[in-house]
Amino acid sequence: MIDENTPTVAAPHHERRAPSPPPWEQRLRRFGYTPRPHTPLRDRLTAPFPQPFARWSGWAGPLLVATLAGVLRFWRLGDPHTLVFDETYYAKDAWSLLHLGYEGTWPDRKIADPQILADPQVIPLSDPGVFVAHPPGGKWVIALGEWMFGLDPFGWRFMTALLGTLSVLMLCRIGRRLFRSTLLGCLAGTLMALDGLHYVMSRTALLDLVVMFFALAAFGCLLIDRDRARARLASSLPPTDPTGPIRPHSPIATRAGTGPRPWRLAAGVCLGLASSAKWNGLYFLAFFVALTLLWDVGARRMAGARHPYRAVVRKDLGWSLLSLVPVATVTYLATWTGWFRSSDGYDRHWADGRGGPWAWIPAPLRSLWHYEHDVYQFNVNLDAYHKYKSNPWSWLVLGRPVLFHYESPKPGTTGCHTPTNCSQTILALGTPALWWTACAALAYLLYRWALRRDWRAGAILCGAGAGYLPWFLYQDRTIFSFYAVVLVPYVCLAVTMLLAALLGPPDAPDTRRVRGAVAAGVIVLLIAWNFIYFFPIYTAQTIPYADWQARMWLDSWI
């Protein structure tokens, strides 16, 4: 018996013989089975980028797509000159954070909103803190734009437009890394640039796009961490014959470390910022912790670890949790700094002088915990009637979009040149051709993940599940379809993966590739046309009432 650590003398390369195929493979070859070509272990751990010009095109293409997205999002950003939908809460809270460090008190919106929009402007903010339903992180982001440009529509929408543009750039780069193709990465970014829901949310000062941005940034950081950790693991393995089989049960694959993982720390910061914008960011933290641990298990199994789960528990679990959960927690608490430093913030001194078994915890932290408990109870028990509330079952098929803004200019006013009234509308509606294609794409990804073990499909489904599935726990709550903006990046990645499957593999016959390219091209052109067609009702343009009605494809959209 030869010990596995005993050195052996390899036969000369010209004398090596390829291993005989197993009996089951020999039998299947009689029926036309062709085995997949062997890929070296190092390439399986870290797949290379195939393009010879990938270094410059990997940035030039995404920057071009992001420029297109930015031009669209910043065009007439200050119109309409009003507080659209829930901007009436977040724009004012952001200004309060900027000047008080916490959410102060404003008069009723019917009084405060006209004063803010008037010329000269009046800002009726007072010091007493007020209960708010969401953490301050997203409002601090909006406050940056107000700090630069003032309390006006352009100022409070600036940062969401900027994050919407940068998210397109990130998705191009994420898609490139995920699919190892600059073309497919740019296609995913283009799809998101042309999605109506993402477009409307990029031009409105609401919090959900902030959650989407930081969750997507965390997803990208974890992808980079995955590649770098696998590269370190591959470099620790002994050289092997690239034509030979993978050596099973390698002790090095069990003992080897993956070195420092700064990108995982960065993901923890991003997940903390996502959670500090709205509570549903916490679900991305939970889902992504599970995702990255499963990636570590897959890497060690592929490298030859006898017990990959045990190896991950010993070598990766502790640092994974420390890099994500505590870092996200500290980041979340940091967004409350203004509240901690204040005297008038809501419930700031609730725990002062209170005893009990938790008295050893500093009073400000106990006060925050009490405040957050009240916020949680408010959110889960919110069941007030709203005309545009919707059930998450209908989100993917765009069953009930939300009307953010509507005016009906009379003939001869505000660009209305028809004998009857016109319409000015902002409808938070995803591009129908994109979302309806995504329903098929997500089903295809379920097949790829469940039956073909495609890790890329699993990663996309994990992101989509983190943003979508938790809402089914709160179906009786008052919820809206624009919450689905957090799904948009993963919807676009899913459609891109479906289009890549239509194109076929690189070694497919030319006829197959041409047909696939035509089919994929037609779908992309339909999505682009669909976005252009609905563009007037995304941007509050004045159009004839008949044109508005023609765009209401479903009765539930009205």
N, C-alpha and C positions, 0 to 999 in steps of 0.2 A: 504494500500500500504506500503510495507516495503522498507525503504531506503537501498541503496546498501552498506552503511557504517555501518548499524545496525548489531551488532554481533548476530549470530544465534547459536543455540545449535545443533550440529550434532548428528544424531542418532548413536547408537552403530554400530560398523562395521558389526557385525553378523546380524543386522536387515536391513542393506542397501540392496536395490534391484538394480540390473542392470537396467538402463533406457531401456524402450521399444524401439525397433527399429522403425524408421519412416515408414509410410505406403508404400512408394515406395520400401523400402528394403524388407518389408514383401511380397510384390507382386513378386519381383525379386527372392526371395528364392524358389518360386514354380518352377522356371526354372533352379535351380541349383546354384544360386548366393551364394557365401560365402563371408561375409564381412571380411575385413582385420582385423587382431588382433589389439587391441588398444595398442598404445605406449604411455607411460607417457609423459607429456608435457616436462619435463626436458630432457628426452632422445631425444625427437624430436628436441629440441633446440640445444643440444650438444650430438650427437651420440657417444656412447662409442666405444673404440677399443675392439673387441671381443677376441683377442688372450690372453691366460693366460701368455704367455712368451713374450709379446709384448715389454717389456722394453729393453731387450738385443737384441732380434731379430730385433727390429726396427732400430738398428744401425748396427748390424753385417751384415745383408743381404745387405743393401745399400753400406756399405764400401767394401764388396766383389765385388759387381758389379762395383763400381767406380775404384777399383784396376784393374780389367780387362780392363776398358775403358782407364785408365792411361797407362797401359803397351802398348796397341795398339797405343795410340796417341804419346807417347814419343819414340817409336821404330824408329830408324833412322830419327829422327826429322830434322837433318841438311841436309838431302838429299831430293831433289837435291841441290847442292851447287850453287845456283843461286837465283836471285830475280824473284819469280814466279808471273806472272800476275801483279796485282796492288800493290804487295809488293814494287815495284820500287818507289811508292809514299809514302806509309805509313811507311815503315821502315826508309826511309830517313827523313821524317817529324818528326818521333818519336825521332830520334837522334838529330835533330835540337831543338826540345822542351827540350830535356834533357840538352843541352849545351847553348841554347840561351833563352829559355822560350817561343819562338814563332817559326813559320815555316820560316826558312831562305831560302837563294837562293842556288840552286845546278845547276851545268852544265847540259846540255842535257844528258838524260839517256844513250845514246850510249857512252858518255864519262865517266860519273860518275859511272855507274854500274860496268864496268871492273876495275876501280880504287878501288872501295870498296871491290871487290872480289879478288883482286890481293894479292900477297905476295912478298914484303911487301905492306901493305895496305896504300892507300892514301884516305883521306876524304876531298873532295873539297867543303866544306861548307863555305859560306860567310854570312856576317851580314844582308844585306838588306832583309826586310820582303817581302814575296810573297803571292799572293792571293791563298787561298786553298778553296776547295768546302765543307769541313766538319769541324765541331767543333773539339776542341783538345782532348776531353775526351778519346776517344778510342785510340788515338795515345799516350797519357800519359800511358795508360795501356801497350801498346807495348814497350814503353820506359823503363818500369820497367825491362823487360827481357834484353834489351840492356844494361842497367845500371849494371846488374849482370854478363852478359856473353859477352858483347861487340857487335859491329856492324858486326854480321855474321849471317848466316841462323838460327843457333840454338838460338842465342840471340833474334832475332826479332820474332821468332815463339814460344818462350818459354811460354809467357803469354797466348796466345790463346790456346795452348795445355793444360795449367793448368786450364784455365776457362772452356774449353771443358770437362775436367775430372770432375771438381767440379760441372758443370751443370748436369752431370749424377747422381752424389750423391744427388744434390738438387731434381732432378726429382723423384728419388726413395722415398725420404722423402715426397715430395709433393703428389705423387701418393698414398702413404700410408695414409696420412691425408685425402685426397680427397675420397678415396674408403674405408677407415677404414680396410685396409688389407695390411700387409707387403708383402705378395706374389705378389699382384697386383702392389704395388709400385715398387718392384724390377723388375717386368716384364716390366713396363713402362721405367725404367732406362736402362734395357738391350736392349730394342728396340732402344733407342736413341744411346746407345753405338755401335750398329750395323747398324746405318744409314750412308750411304756413304756420303751424303752431310754434315752432322754434322762432320763426320770424316775428310773430306778434309778441311773444314773450320777451324777445330781445329788445323790443321797442316799448316795453311797459315796465314800470318800476314795481315789480312784484318779486317775491322771494324764491319762487320755484326754479327759475333759471339759475339762480345762485347755487342752489342745491345741485342741479344738473352739472354745472361747471366744475365744482370741486369734487363731486363723485367721479366725473369723467377723468379729471386730473389724477385722482387716486388710482383709477383703473389703468391709466397710462403708466404711472410710476410702478405699479405692480408688474406690468408687462416687462418694463426694463429690468426690474429686479429679477424676474423669472429668467430672462436671457442671461444676465450676468452671473447669477448663482449657478446656472447650468454650465456656463463656460468655465467657472472655477472648478466645478465638480468634474467636468470632462478633463481639465488639465491635470487633475490629481490622479487620474487613472493611468495605468501603465500602457505603453504603446501596444497596439494589437494589429494584426494583419487586417487591412481594410476589406479583404475579400472573404475573411473567415467569419465564423459565427461569433455572437456575443458570448463572452465568458460568463456563465451563470454564477450566482452566489459569490460575488466579489467582496472580500472583507473590506477593501478600500472604500467601496460604495457605501458601506455602513459607517465607517469611522471618519471619513473625510468631512471636513467642515466646508462651509461656503463663504467664509470670510465676512468682512463688514458689509452691511446691506443698507447703505444710506438711502436708496430709493424706497425701501420699505418704511424708513422713518418719515420720508417726505409724504408717502401715502397716508401715514397716520396723521400728519398735520392736515392734509387735504380732507380726510374724513372727519376730523374734528371741526373744520370750517363748514363742511356740508351739514353736520349735525347742529351747528350753531346758527344756521339759517332757518331750518325747519326741523321738526322732530323726526320726520321720515328719513333724514340722513343717517340716523342710527341703524336703520336696516341695511344700508350699504356697508356700514362697518361690520355688521354680523356676517353678511353674505361674503364679503371680500376676505375676512379672516378665514372662513372655511375654504374659499377658493384657493388662496395662496398656500394653505397647508396641503390641499390635495395636489397642487402643482409640485410641491416638495416631495410628496409621496411618489408621484409619477416619475420624477427625475431619479430618485434613488432606486426605484424598481427597474427603470431602464438601464441604469448603470450597473445593475447586478446585485443589489442588496437582497439578502435572503429574506429579511423581514423589514420591508420598507416602512411600514407604519411604526414599528418599534424604533427604527433608525430616526425617523422624523421626530418622534416623541423625545428621543435622547438628544438629538443634535439641532433641531430646528424649532420645535414647538415653543420653548421658553422665549427665545429671541423674537419669534414671530408675534407672540402676544404682547411682549414688552414694546415692540416697535410700533404696534398699531393701537392697542387699547389704551395704555397709559398716555401715549403721546397724543392721541385724539382727545382724551379727557383733559389733559393740561391745556391743549389748544382751545377746547370749548370753554374752559373756565377763564382763559385769558380774554375772551371776547366780552366777559362780564366785568372787566376792570373798571369801567366808568361807574357801574352800579356799585361795586365794592367800595370805591372811593367816595361815593356820595353819602349824603345824610338824608335826602328826601326821596330816594328811589323807593318804589313800591315794595313793601315788606322788608326793607333793608334792615330794620332793627327788630324784626319779629322775635328772634331768638334771644335778644338781650335780656339777661336776668332770669331766663327760664332754666330750670334744672332738669332732672330726669336722667335716664341711663345713658343718653347721648351727650351729656353736658361736656364731656372731654373733647368733643369736636368743636373747633372754633365757631363762635356764634355766627359770623357772616356766612359760613358754609351751611350751617343749619337753617339760617334764614333763606338762603338760596334754595335749599332742598324743599322747604315748605312752599316757597313760591312756585317751584317747578311742579310740585305735586298738584297744586291748584291749577296750574296751566294744563297738566295732563288730564285732570278731571274735566276741565272745560272742553278740551279738544275731543275727548272720546264720547262725551255726552252731548255734543252739539248736534241737535236734530231739528233746528228751526227750518221752516219751509223756505225754499228759494226756487224761483221759477226755473233756473238753469242748473239745478243740482242733477247729478246723474250717477248711475250705478257703474262700478268699474267693469262689469261685463260688457258694457257698450263702448268702452273707450277705444279699443283697437279698430272698431268699425265706424268710429266717429258718430256715434248715435246721437249725442246731445252736446254740441259745442256751446261755448259760453259767449254771450254778447257782451263785449266790453264797453262799447260806445255806439250810440245811434242818435242821429238827428235827421230831420226831414225838411231840408230847405225848400222854401216856396219858390215858385217860378220867378226868375229875374234876380235872385239873391244867391250869394255864395257859389257862383258858377253853375247854377241850375238854369239851363236854357231850354227846358221843355214846358209845354203848357200845363203839365201836372207837377206835383211835388216830386222832388228827387230824394236820394238816400245818401247818407254818410254813415258808414258802418266800420267797426273794428270787431271782427268775429274771430275768436280763438279756435280756429279750425285747422287741423293738419291737412296737408295736401292729400286729397282723397286717393289719387293714383298711387302715392307712396305708401300710405297706411294700408290700403286694401291689398297691395302687393305684399306688404309686410306680414299679413296674416298667413299667406302661403309660405313666405320665407321662414317665419318662426316654426311652422310645422316641419319644413325641410330641415331646419337646424335640430329639432328634436330627434328626427331620424338620424342625422349625422352624429349626434352626441350619443344617443342610446344604442344604436346598432353598428355604427362605424367607429365609435370611440374617438371622435374628432375633438381634440381639446379646444380648438378655436370656437366651435359651436357651443361647447359647454361654457366657455368664458363669456360669450355674448349672452347666452341664456341666463347666466348668473347675474349679469348687470341688469338685464331686463326684468328678471324675477325680483331683484332687490327693489326696483322702483315700482313694480306693479302688484305683485302678490300680496304684500302687507295690507293693501287697501281692502282686500276681501274680508279682513277681520273687522272692518268698520262699515259694513254696507248700510247700516241704519243711520250713520252719521251724515251730516250735510257735506258732501264732497262734490268736486267739480272735475270735468274732464281735462282742464288745463293743467292739473297736477301731473298728467301723463307726459309733460315736457321732459321729465327726467328719463323717460324711455327713449326719446328721440335718437340719441347716439347709437343705441343698441338696435333700434329698428333699422337705422341706416346701415349698420354693419351687417345685419341679417339679410337685408335686400342685396347688399353688395356680394355677400357670399352666395346667394341664390343666382345672381347674374354671372358670377364667376363659374358656377356649375353649368349654366347655359352655354358659356363660352367653350367649355370642355378643357381637358388637359392639354398641355403644350404639344404632346406627341400624338394628338388626335389627328385623323385625316383632315385635309384642307376643307373638304366639303362640310364636314361636321363643324369645323371652326367657323366657317363663313356663316352657316345657318345659325349657329349660336350667337355670333356677333350681331347678326341682323335682329334676332329676337331680343337680345339684351339692349341693343341700340333703340329699338322701338319702345321698349319699356321706359328707358331713360328720357326719351323725347316726350313721351306721354306725361311723365312726371313734370318735366320742365314746362310743357304747355299748360298743364293743370295749375301750376303755381302762377304762371302769367295770367291765366283766366281769372283766378280768384284774387289777384293782387289788389284790385280796387277795394275789396271788402276787408283786406288786411290793413289798409292804410287810410281809411276814412276819406277816400276820394269821393267827390260828388258825381253820382251817376244817376241816370233815370231810374225811377222806381221799377220799371219793367226789367231793366238790366239786373237790378238787385234780386228781383223775384226769380229771374232765370237761373241765378246762381244758388238758389235754395233747392238743391236737388232732392232733399228729403224733408218731409213735413216737420220732422223733429228738429230741424235746424232753425226753425222760425220761433 
